[in-house]
């Protein structure tokens, strides 16, 4: 969860105190929003926290793919594998 009192800082402050920010990132695992002229410009976060975010996103993509596949089956938007492969082989000139 973002703590606006600590996790939103100017880019200038970040540059001047980057060592302190790195310690904070490692300890808190929370991202820091960096601002330029008062507007959000970038987000910096600990590498381990970023990897965890990537893992969550990949898992969500997999789950969504499965959900869509199950919905296709439910809606009758499928066909037998033999039919697909026969069409694929004919289209690409593949012989068995």
Secondary structure, 3 states (H helix, E strand, C coil): CCCCCCCEEEHHHHHHCHHHHHHHHHHHCCCEEEEECCEEEEEECCHHHHHHHHHHHHHHHHHHHHHHHHHHHHCCCCCCHHHHHHHHHHHCCCCC
